[in-house]
Amino acid sequence: MNNSSKKAYFPLIFSPFASQLGSAIYVLGLNWLLVRATGNTKLLGLIEGSGGLAFLLGDFLVGLLVDQYNRKKS
């Protein structure tokens, strides 16, 4: 494999890292803004906790739907 083809793979390898880093910075910024605006970390805990609970319930719902679908049939 020559040097130019190795460089072509770098953006493909680096893009998930950059995306996750951007998402983490975005969430950190929103949390900081919320605490700074309200002066209360209790609200941040309630929002983060309810968001986590919503993801958990969504995972169970999607899991039930996926289990009912037969992939080998299609």
HTML snippet that shows the backbone in 3Dmol.js (N, CA, C, O; Angstrom):
<script src="https://3Dmol.org/build/3Dmol-min.js"></script>
<div id="view" style="width:600px;height:400px;position:relative"></div>
<script>
const pdb = `
ATOM      1  N   MET A   1       0.851  -1.168   0.000  1.00  0.00           N
ATOM      2  CA  MET A   1       0.000   0.000   0.000  1.00  0.00           C
ATOM      3  C   MET A   1       0.898   1.232   0.000  1.00  0.00           C
ATOM      4  O   MET A   1       1.782   1.365   0.846  1.00  0.00           O
ATOM      5  N   ASN A   2       0.667   2.130  -0.951  1.00  0.00           N
ATOM      6  CA  ASN A   2       1.521   3.307  -1.021  1.00  0.00           C
ATOM      7  C   ASN A   2       1.072   4.375  -0.030  1.00  0.00           C
ATOM      8  O   ASN A   2       0.024   4.255   0.604  1.00  0.00           O
ATOM      9  N   ASN A   3       1.868   5.395   0.089  1.00  0.00           N
ATOM     10  CA  ASN A   3       1.663   6.427   1.106  1.00  0.00           C
ATOM     11  C   ASN A   3       0.395   7.241   0.851  1.00  0.00           C
ATOM     12  O   ASN A   3      -0.274   7.643   1.802  1.00  0.00           O
ATOM     13  N   SER A   4       0.051   7.492  -0.421  1.00  0.00           N
ATOM     14  CA  SER A   4      -1.123   8.314  -0.711  1.00  0.00           C
ATOM     15  C   SER A   4      -2.419   7.583  -0.348  1.00  0.00           C
ATOM     16  O   SER A   4      -3.379   8.218   0.088  1.00  0.00           O
ATOM     17  N   SER A   5      -2.459   6.277  -0.520  1.00  0.00           N
ATOM     18  CA  SER A   5      -3.674   5.546  -0.152  1.00  0.00           C
ATOM     19  C   SER A   5      -3.827   5.447   1.359  1.00  0.00           C
ATOM     20  O   SER A   5      -4.949   5.374   1.858  1.00  0.00           O
ATOM     21  N   LYS A   6      -2.719   5.444   2.097  1.00  0.00           N
ATOM     22  CA  LYS A   6      -2.807   5.453   3.552  1.00  0.00           C
ATOM     23  C   LYS A   6      -3.403   6.769   4.045  1.00  0.00           C
ATOM     24  O   LYS A   6      -4.179   6.779   5.001  1.00  0.00           O
ATOM     25  N   LYS A   7      -3.051   7.866   3.406  1.00  0.00           N
ATOM     26  CA  LYS A   7      -3.583   9.164   3.797  1.00  0.00           C
ATOM     27  C   LYS A   7      -5.068   9.280   3.485  1.00  0.00           C
ATOM     28  O   LYS A   7      -5.785  10.029   4.148  1.00  0.00           O
ATOM     29  N   ALA A   8      -5.530   8.548   2.487  1.00  0.00           N
ATOM     30  CA  ALA A   8      -6.951   8.608   2.125  1.00  0.00           C
ATOM     31  C   ALA A   8      -7.832   7.995   3.204  1.00  0.00           C
ATOM     32  O   ALA A   8      -9.002   8.364   3.308  1.00  0.00           O
ATOM     33  N   TYR A   9      -7.318   7.081   4.004  1.00  0.00           N
ATOM     34  CA  TYR A   9      -8.103   6.443   5.047  1.00  0.00           C
ATOM     35  C   TYR A   9      -8.174   7.266   6.326  1.00  0.00           C
ATOM     36  O   TYR A   9      -9.047   7.029   7.161  1.00  0.00           O
ATOM     37  N   PHE A  10      -7.286   8.214   6.491  1.00  0.00           N
ATOM     38  CA  PHE A  10      -7.237   8.981   7.738  1.00  0.00           C
ATOM     39  C   PHE A  10      -8.560   9.678   8.063  1.00  0.00           C
ATOM     40  O   PHE A  10      -9.013   9.580   9.204  1.00  0.00           O
ATOM     41  N   PRO A  11      -9.205  10.380   7.117  1.00  0.00           N
ATOM     42  CA  PRO A  11     -10.487  11.016   7.465  1.00  0.00           C
ATOM     43  C   PRO A  11     -11.559  10.012   7.879  1.00  0.00           C
ATOM     44  O   PRO A  11     -12.383  10.310   8.743  1.00  0.00           O
ATOM     45  N   LEU A  12     -11.555   8.836   7.276  1.00  0.00           N
ATOM     46  CA  LEU A  12     -12.536   7.826   7.644  1.00  0.00           C
ATOM     47  C   LEU A  12     -12.307   7.299   9.047  1.00  0.00           C
ATOM     48  O   LEU A  12     -13.262   6.999   9.764  1.00  0.00           O
ATOM     49  N   ILE A  13     -11.064   7.186   9.438  1.00  0.00           N
ATOM     50  CA  ILE A  13     -10.740   6.694  10.773  1.00  0.00           C
ATOM     51  C   ILE A  13     -10.958   7.785  11.821  1.00  0.00           C
ATOM     52  O   ILE A  13     -11.389   7.491  12.936  1.00  0.00           O
ATOM     53  N   PHE A  14     -10.668   9.024  11.478  1.00  0.00           N
ATOM     54  CA  PHE A  14     -10.719  10.126  12.425  1.00  0.00           C
ATOM     55  C   PHE A  14     -12.127  10.681  12.621  1.00  0.00           C
ATOM     56  O   PHE A  14     -12.400  11.260  13.672  1.00  0.00           O
ATOM     57  N   SER A  15     -13.026  10.529  11.659  1.00  0.00           N
ATOM     58  CA  SER A  15     -14.334  11.187  11.716  1.00  0.00           C
ATOM     59  C   SER A  15     -15.196  10.739  12.900  1.00  0.00           C
ATOM     60  O   SER A  15     -15.833  11.602  13.505  1.00  0.00           O
ATOM     61  N   PRO A  16     -15.266   9.454  13.278  1.00  0.00           N
ATOM     62  CA  PRO A  16     -16.073   9.115  14.467  1.00  0.00           C
ATOM     63  C   PRO A  16     -15.543   9.759  15.742  1.00  0.00           C
ATOM     64  O   PRO A  16     -16.320  10.178  16.600  1.00  0.00           O
ATOM     65  N   PHE A  17     -14.220   9.837  15.866  1.00  0.00           N
ATOM     66  CA  PHE A  17     -13.626  10.479  17.035  1.00  0.00           C
ATOM     67  C   PHE A  17     -14.004  11.955  17.089  1.00  0.00           C
ATOM     68  O   PHE A  17     -14.374  12.473  18.143  1.00  0.00           O
ATOM     69  N   ALA A  18     -13.909  12.625  15.946  1.00  0.00           N
ATOM     70  CA  ALA A  18     -14.239  14.049  15.898  1.00  0.00           C
ATOM     71  C   ALA A  18     -15.719  14.272  16.199  1.00  0.00           C
ATOM     72  O   ALA A  18     -16.077  15.230  16.884  1.00  0.00           O
ATOM     73  N   SER A  19     -16.569  13.401  15.695  1.00  0.00           N
ATOM     74  CA  SER A  19     -17.997  13.524  15.941  1.00  0.00           C
ATOM     75  C   SER A  19     -18.326  13.344  17.422  1.00  0.00           C
ATOM     76  O   SER A  19     -19.094  14.126  17.984  1.00  0.00           O
ATOM     77  N   GLN A  20     -17.758  12.331  18.050  1.00  0.00           N
ATOM     78  CA  GLN A  20     -18.009  12.095  19.472  1.00  0.00           C
ATOM     79  C   GLN A  20     -17.448  13.224  20.326  1.00  0.00           C
ATOM     80  O   GLN A  20     -18.059  13.619  21.319  1.00  0.00           O
ATOM     81  N   LEU A  21     -16.300  13.739  19.945  1.00  0.00           N
ATOM     82  CA  LEU A  21     -15.715  14.858  20.679  1.00  0.00           C
ATOM     83  C   LEU A  21     -16.614  16.083  20.578  1.00  0.00           C
ATOM     84  O   LEU A  21     -16.835  16.779  21.569  1.00  0.00           O
ATOM     85  N   GLY A  22     -17.126  16.345  19.396  1.00  0.00           N
ATOM     86  CA  GLY A  22     -18.040  17.473  19.211  1.00  0.00           C
ATOM     87  C   GLY A  22     -19.310  17.318  20.026  1.00  0.00           C
ATOM     88  O   GLY A  22     -19.786  18.281  20.626  1.00  0.00           O
ATOM     89  N   SER A  23     -19.859  16.120  20.052  1.00  0.00           N
ATOM     90  CA  SER A  23     -21.068  15.877  20.842  1.00  0.00           C
ATOM     91  C   SER A  23     -20.798  16.056  22.328  1.00  0.00           C
ATOM     92  O   SER A  23     -21.626  16.623  23.042  1.00  0.00           O
ATOM     93  N   ALA A  24     -19.659  15.585  22.799  1.00  0.00           N
ATOM     94  CA  ALA A  24     -19.317  15.720  24.220  1.00  0.00           C
ATOM     95  C   ALA A  24     -19.146  17.192  24.599  1.00  0.00           C
ATOM     96  O   ALA A  24     -19.601  17.611  25.663  1.00  0.00           O
ATOM     97  N   ILE A  25     -18.505  17.965  23.755  1.00  0.00           N
ATOM     98  CA  ILE A  25     -18.316  19.393  24.026  1.00  0.00           C
ATOM     99  C   ILE A  25     -19.666  20.112  24.022  1.00  0.00           C
ATOM    100  O   ILE A  25     -19.903  21.001  24.840  1.00  0.00           O
ATOM    101  N   TYR A  26     -20.546  19.725  23.101  1.00  0.00           N
ATOM    102  CA  TYR A  26     -21.882  20.324  23.028  1.00  0.00           C
ATOM    103  C   TYR A  26     -22.669  20.066  24.311  1.00  0.00           C
ATOM    104  O   TYR A  26     -23.254  20.992  24.873  1.00  0.00           O
ATOM    105  N   VAL A  27     -22.689  18.826  24.776  1.00  0.00           N
ATOM    106  CA  VAL A  27     -23.418  18.485  26.002  1.00  0.00           C
ATOM    107  C   VAL A  27     -22.806  19.182  27.210  1.00  0.00           C
ATOM    108  O   VAL A  27     -23.531  19.679  28.071  1.00  0.00           O
ATOM    109  N   LEU A  28     -21.488  19.221  27.280  1.00  0.00           N
ATOM    110  CA  LEU A  28     -20.825  19.923  28.373  1.00  0.00           C
ATOM    111  C   LEU A  28     -21.186  21.404  28.375  1.00  0.00           C
ATOM    112  O   LEU A  28     -21.429  21.992  29.429  1.00  0.00           O
ATOM    113  N   GLY A  29     -21.220  21.996  27.193  1.00  0.00           N
ATOM    114  CA  GLY A  29     -21.592  23.407  27.091  1.00  0.00           C
ATOM    115  C   GLY A  29     -23.028  23.662  27.513  1.00  0.00           C
ATOM    116  O   GLY A  29     -23.312  24.646  28.196  1.00  0.00           O
ATOM    117  N   LEU A  30     -23.940  22.778  27.108  1.00  0.00           N
ATOM    118  CA  LEU A  30     -25.336  22.937  27.520  1.00  0.00           C
ATOM    119  C   LEU A  30     -25.482  22.798  29.030  1.00  0.00           C
ATOM    120  O   LEU A  30     -26.218  23.559  29.659  1.00  0.00           O
ATOM    121  N   ASN A  31     -24.788  21.835  29.609  1.00  0.00           N
ATOM    122  CA  ASN A  31     -24.846  21.657  31.063  1.00  0.00           C
ATOM    123  C   ASN A  31     -24.300  22.883  31.781  1.00  0.00           C
ATOM    124  O   ASN A  31     -24.888  23.354  32.754  1.00  0.00           O
ATOM    125  N   TRP A  32     -23.186  23.392  31.302  1.00  0.00           N
ATOM    126  CA  TRP A  32     -22.583  24.575  31.913  1.00  0.00           C
ATOM    127  C   TRP A  32     -23.526  25.766  31.801  1.00  0.00           C
ATOM    128  O   TRP A  32     -23.679  26.530  32.754  1.00  0.00           O
ATOM    129  N   LEU A  33     -24.161  25.928  30.638  1.00  0.00           N
ATOM    130  CA  LEU A  33     -25.088  27.039  30.438  1.00  0.00           C
ATOM    131  C   LEU A  33     -26.292  26.931  31.370  1.00  0.00           C
ATOM    132  O   LEU A  33     -26.744  27.934  31.922  1.00  0.00           O
ATOM    133  N   LEU A  34     -26.802  25.738  31.541  1.00  0.00           N
ATOM    134  CA  LEU A  34     -27.953  25.527  32.419  1.00  0.00           C
ATOM    135  C   LEU A  34     -27.614  25.854  33.869  1.00  0.00           C
ATOM    136  O   LEU A  34     -28.379  26.536  34.551  1.00  0.00           O
ATOM    137  N   VAL A  35     -26.489  25.377  34.329  1.00  0.00           N
ATOM    138  CA  VAL A  35     -26.092  25.651  35.718  1.00  0.00           C
ATOM    139  C   VAL A  35     -25.782  27.128  35.897  1.00  0.00           C
ATOM    140  O   VAL A  35     -26.116  27.713  36.927  1.00  0.00           O
ATOM    141  N   ARG A  36     -25.156  27.723  34.917  1.00  0.00           N
ATOM    142  CA  ARG A  36     -24.819  29.151  35.013  1.00  0.00           C
ATOM    143  C   ARG A  36     -26.080  30.015  35.000  1.00  0.00           C
ATOM    144  O   ARG A  36     -26.159  31.015  35.713  1.00  0.00           O
ATOM    145  N   ALA A  37     -27.066  29.626  34.187  1.00  0.00           N
ATOM    146  CA  ALA A  37     -28.292  30.430  34.080  1.00  0.00           C
ATOM    147  C   ALA A  37     -29.181  30.282  35.312  1.00  0.00           C
ATOM    148  O   ALA A  37     -29.803  31.250  35.750  1.00  0.00           O
ATOM    149  N   THR A  38     -29.243  29.083  35.867  1.00  0.00           N
ATOM    150  CA  THR A  38     -30.146  28.859  37.001  1.00  0.00           C
ATOM    151  C   THR A  38     -29.437  28.927  38.344  1.00  0.00           C
ATOM    152  O   THR A  38     -30.063  29.223  39.361  1.00  0.00           O
ATOM    153  N   GLY A  39     -28.146  28.658  38.358  1.00  0.00           N
ATOM    154  CA  GLY A  39     -27.408  28.626  39.611  1.00  0.00           C
ATOM    155  C   GLY A  39     -27.746  27.414  40.453  1.00  0.00           C
ATOM    156  O   GLY A  39     -27.467  27.392  41.652  1.00  0.00           O
ATOM    157  N   ASN A  40     -28.351  26.397  39.833  1.00  0.00           N
ATOM    158  CA  ASN A  40     -28.837  25.242  40.569  1.00  0.00           C
ATOM    159  C   ASN A  40     -28.457  23.971  39.819  1.00  0.00           C
ATOM    160  O   ASN A  40     -28.807  23.799  38.651  1.00  0.00           O
ATOM    161  N   THR A  41     -27.746  23.094  40.493  1.00  0.00           N
ATOM    162  CA  THR A  41     -27.364  21.831  39.859  1.00  0.00           C
ATOM    163  C   THR A  41     -28.458  20.772  39.984  1.00  0.00           C
ATOM    164  O   THR A  41     -28.409  19.745  39.306  1.00  0.00           O
ATOM    165  N   LYS A  42     -29.435  21.016  40.841  1.00  0.00           N
ATOM    166  CA  LYS A  42     -30.534  20.056  41.003  1.00  0.00           C
ATOM    167  C   LYS A  42     -31.328  19.924  39.701  1.00  0.00           C
ATOM    168  O   LYS A  42     -31.722  18.821  39.321  1.00  0.00           O
ATOM    169  N   LEU A  43     -31.559  21.031  39.030  1.00  0.00           N
ATOM    170  CA  LEU A  43     -32.273  21.016  37.760  1.00  0.00           C
ATOM    171  C   LEU A  43     -31.500  20.232  36.707  1.00  0.00           C
ATOM    172  O   LEU A  43     -32.090  19.493  35.919  1.00  0.00           O
ATOM    173  N   LEU A  44     -30.201  20.391  36.695  1.00  0.00           N
ATOM    174  CA  LEU A  44     -29.364  19.636  35.758  1.00  0.00           C
ATOM    175  C   LEU A  44     -29.488  18.144  36.017  1.00  0.00           C
ATOM    176  O   LEU A  44     -29.580  17.358  35.074  1.00  0.00           O
ATOM    177  N   GLY A  45     -29.490  17.752  37.268  1.00  0.00           N
ATOM    178  CA  GLY A  45     -29.645  16.342  37.616  1.00  0.00           C
ATOM    179  C   GLY A  45     -30.991  15.793  37.184  1.00  0.00           C
ATOM    180  O   GLY A  45     -31.077  14.669  36.689  1.00  0.00           O
ATOM    181  N   LEU A  46     -32.043  16.580  37.369  1.00  0.00           N
ATOM    182  CA  LEU A  46     -33.378  16.147  36.948  1.00  0.00           C
ATOM    183  C   LEU A  46     -33.462  15.988  35.429  1.00  0.00           C
ATOM    184  O   LEU A  46     -34.042  15.022  34.932  1.00  0.00           O
ATOM    185  N   ILE A  47     -32.893  16.921  34.709  1.00  0.00           N
ATOM    186  CA  ILE A  47     -32.922  16.851  33.246  1.00  0.00           C
ATOM    187  C   ILE A  47     -32.105  15.674  32.742  1.00  0.00           C
ATOM    188  O   ILE A  47     -32.572  14.926  31.883  1.00  0.00           O
ATOM    189  N   GLU A  48     -30.907  15.497  33.252  1.00  0.00           N
ATOM    190  CA  GLU A  48     -30.062  14.389  32.818  1.00  0.00           C
ATOM    191  C   GLU A  48     -30.674  13.043  33.210  1.00  0.00           C
ATOM    192  O   GLU A  48     -30.618  12.086  32.438  1.00  0.00           O
ATOM    193  N   GLY A  49     -31.254  12.970  34.402  1.00  0.00           N
ATOM    194  CA  GLY A  49     -31.886  11.732  34.844  1.00  0.00           C
ATOM    195  C   GLY A  49     -33.103  11.374  34.006  1.00  0.00           C
ATOM    196  O   GLY A  49     -33.278  10.215  33.631  1.00  0.00           O
ATOM    197  N   SER A  50     -33.943  12.353  33.709  1.00  0.00           N
ATOM    198  CA  SER A  50     -35.122  12.080  32.884  1.00  0.00           C
ATOM    199  C   SER A  50     -34.724  11.730  31.459  1.00  0.00           C
ATOM    200  O   SER A  50     -35.380  10.911  30.816  1.00  0.00           O
ATOM    201  N   GLY A  51     -33.657  12.343  30.960  1.00  0.00           N
ATOM    202  CA  GLY A  51     -33.166  11.984  29.629  1.00  0.00           C
ATOM    203  C   GLY A  51     -32.647  10.560  29.585  1.00  0.00           C
ATOM    204  O   GLY A  51     -32.897   9.836  28.621  1.00  0.00           O
ATOM    205  N   GLY A  52     -31.931  10.155  30.613  1.00  0.00           N
ATOM    206  CA  GLY A  52     -31.437   8.779  30.689  1.00  0.00           C
ATOM    207  C   GLY A  52     -32.565   7.784  30.799  1.00  0.00           C
ATOM    208  O   GLY A  52     -32.518   6.716  30.189  1.00  0.00           O
ATOM    209  N   LEU A  53     -33.582   8.124  31.573  1.00  0.00           N
ATOM    210  CA  LEU A  53     -34.748   7.248  31.708  1.00  0.00           C
ATOM    211  C   LEU A  53     -35.491   7.123  30.368  1.00  0.00           C
ATOM    212  O   LEU A  53     -35.951   6.039  30.008  1.00  0.00           O
ATOM    213  N   ALA A  54     -35.603   8.222  29.646  1.00  0.00           N
ATOM    214  CA  ALA A  54     -36.267   8.183  28.334  1.00  0.00           C
ATOM    215  C   ALA A  54     -35.494   7.290  27.367  1.00  0.00           C
ATOM    216  O   ALA A  54     -36.107   6.531  26.616  1.00  0.00           O
ATOM    217  N   PHE A  55     -34.167   7.363  27.370  1.00  0.00           N
ATOM    218  CA  PHE A  55     -33.360   6.489  26.516  1.00  0.00           C
ATOM    219  C   PHE A  55     -33.534   5.027  26.905  1.00  0.00           C
ATOM    220  O   PHE A  55     -33.621   4.157  26.039  1.00  0.00           O
ATOM    221  N   LEU A  56     -33.584   4.756  28.200  1.00  0.00           N
ATOM    222  CA  LEU A  56     -33.756   3.382  28.665  1.00  0.00           C
ATOM    223  C   LEU A  56     -35.103   2.817  28.231  1.00  0.00           C
ATOM    224  O   LEU A  56     -35.176   1.691  27.738  1.00  0.00           O
ATOM    225  N   LEU A  57     -36.160   3.590  28.411  1.00  0.00           N
ATOM    226  CA  LEU A  57     -37.486   3.140  27.985  1.00  0.00           C
ATOM    227  C   LEU A  57     -37.554   2.975  26.468  1.00  0.00           C
ATOM    228  O   LEU A  57     -38.181   2.040  25.971  1.00  0.00           O
ATOM    229  N   GLY A  58     -36.913   3.877  25.739  1.00  0.00           N
ATOM    230  CA  GLY A  58     -36.863   3.760  24.285  1.00  0.00           C
ATOM    231  C   GLY A  58     -36.123   2.516  23.837  1.00  0.00           C
ATOM    232  O   GLY A  58     -36.520   1.868  22.869  1.00  0.00           O
ATOM    233  N   ASP A  59     -35.046   2.178  24.538  1.00  0.00           N
ATOM    234  CA  ASP A  59     -34.300   0.952  24.212  1.00  0.00           C
ATOM    235  C   ASP A  59     -35.154  -0.289  24.401  1.00  0.00           C
ATOM    236  O   ASP A  59     -35.106  -1.205  23.581  1.00  0.00           O
ATOM    237  N   PHE A  60     -35.937  -0.328  25.477  1.00  0.00           N
ATOM    238  CA  PHE A  60     -36.821  -1.471  25.696  1.00  0.00           C
ATOM    239  C   PHE A  60     -37.884  -1.569  24.607  1.00  0.00           C
ATOM    240  O   PHE A  60     -38.174  -2.659  24.112  1.00  0.00           O
ATOM    241  N   LEU A  61     -38.462  -0.432  24.236  1.00  0.00           N
ATOM    242  CA  LEU A  61     -39.481  -0.423  23.195  1.00  0.00           C
ATOM    243  C   LEU A  61     -38.910  -0.879  21.855  1.00  0.00           C
ATOM    244  O   LEU A  61     -39.501  -1.721  21.179  1.00  0.00           O
ATOM    245  N   VAL A  62     -37.784  -0.333  21.482  1.00  0.00           N
ATOM    246  CA  VAL A  62     -37.157  -0.716  20.212  1.00  0.00           C
ATOM    247  C   VAL A  62     -36.728  -2.176  20.248  1.00  0.00           C
ATOM    248  O   VAL A  62     -36.828  -2.869  19.236  1.00  0.00           O
ATOM    249  N   GLY A  63     -36.257  -2.652  21.384  1.00  0.00           N
ATOM    250  CA  GLY A  63     -35.877  -4.057  21.516  1.00  0.00           C
ATOM    251  C   GLY A  63     -37.054  -4.980  21.280  1.00  0.00           C
ATOM    252  O   GLY A  63     -36.923  -6.006  20.612  1.00  0.00           O
ATOM    253  N   LEU A  64     -38.209  -4.616  21.829  1.00  0.00           N
ATOM    254  CA  LEU A  64     -39.409  -5.428  21.603  1.00  0.00           C
ATOM    255  C   LEU A  64     -39.809  -5.437  20.129  1.00  0.00           C
ATOM    256  O   LEU A  64     -40.183  -6.477  19.588  1.00  0.00           O
ATOM    257  N   LEU A  65     -39.727  -4.277  19.487  1.00  0.00           N
ATOM    258  CA  LEU A  65     -40.091  -4.203  18.070  1.00  0.00           C
ATOM    259  C   LEU A  65     -39.130  -4.989  17.195  1.00  0.00           C
ATOM    260  O   LEU A  65     -39.558  -5.665  16.259  1.00  0.00           O
ATOM    261  N   VAL A  66     -37.857  -4.912  17.482  1.00  0.00           N
ATOM    262  CA  VAL A  66     -36.856  -5.623  16.685  1.00  0.00           C
ATOM    263  C   VAL A  66     -36.992  -7.124  16.864  1.00  0.00           C
ATOM    264  O   VAL A  66     -36.815  -7.880  15.909  1.00  0.00           O
ATOM    265  N   ASP A  67     -37.300  -7.558  18.061  1.00  0.00           N
ATOM    266  CA  ASP A  67     -37.449  -8.992  18.307  1.00  0.00           C
ATOM    267  C   ASP A  67     -38.652  -9.586  17.585  1.00  0.00           C
ATOM    268  O   ASP A  67     -38.666 -10.785  17.306  1.00  0.00           O
ATOM    269  N   GLN A  68     -39.657  -8.780  17.278  1.00  0.00           N
ATOM    270  CA  GLN A  68     -40.839  -9.284  16.590  1.00  0.00           C
ATOM    271  C   GLN A  68     -40.643  -9.369  15.077  1.00  0.00           C
ATOM    272  O   GLN A  68     -41.421 -10.038  14.398  1.00  0.00           O
ATOM    273  N   TYR A  69     -39.625  -8.708  14.540  1.00  0.00           N
ATOM    274  CA  TYR A  69     -39.400  -8.669  13.103  1.00  0.00           C
ATOM    275  C   TYR A  69     -38.450  -9.795  12.696  1.00  0.00           C
ATOM    276  O   TYR A  69     -37.357  -9.927  13.248  1.00  0.00           O
ATOM    277  N   ASN A  70     -38.877 -10.599  11.729  1.00  0.00           N
ATOM    278  CA  ASN A  70     -38.065 -11.709  11.265  1.00  0.00           C
ATOM    279  C   ASN A  70     -37.190 -11.246  10.095  1.00  0.00           C
ATOM    280  O   ASN A  70     -37.689 -11.030   8.991  1.00  0.00           O
ATOM    281  N   ARG A  71     -35.906 -11.096  10.338  1.00  0.00           N
ATOM    282  CA  ARG A  71     -34.995 -10.605   9.302  1.00  0.00           C
ATOM    283  C   ARG A  71     -34.755 -11.618   8.206  1.00  0.00           C
ATOM    284  O   ARG A  71     -34.492 -11.234   7.066  1.00  0.00           O
ATOM    285  N   LYS A  72     -34.836 -12.885   8.510  1.00  0.00           N
ATOM    286  CA  LYS A  72     -34.574 -13.917   7.506  1.00  0.00           C
ATOM    287  C   LYS A  72     -35.712 -14.045   6.508  1.00  0.00           C
ATOM    288  O   LYS A  72     -35.516 -14.574   5.414  1.00  0.00           O
ATOM    289  N   LYS A  73     -36.884 -13.576   6.862  1.00  0.00           N
ATOM    290  CA  LYS A  73     -38.049 -13.654   5.990  1.00  0.00           C
ATOM    291  C   LYS A  73     -37.964 -12.665   4.829  1.00  0.00           C
ATOM    292  O   LYS A  73     -38.440 -12.962   3.733  1.00  0.00           O
ATOM    293  N   SER A  74     -37.363 -11.492   5.053  1.00  0.00           N
ATOM    294  CA  SER A  74     -37.320 -10.451   4.036  1.00  0.00           C
ATOM    295  C   SER A  74     -36.229 -10.658   3.026  1.00  0.00           C
ATOM    296  O   SER A  74     -36.077  -9.852   2.108  1.00  0.00           O
TER     297      SER A  74
END
`;
const viewer = $3Dmol.createViewer("view");
viewer.addModel(pdb, "pdb");
viewer.setStyle({}, {cartoon: {color: "spectrum"}});
viewer.zoomTo();
viewer.render();
</script>
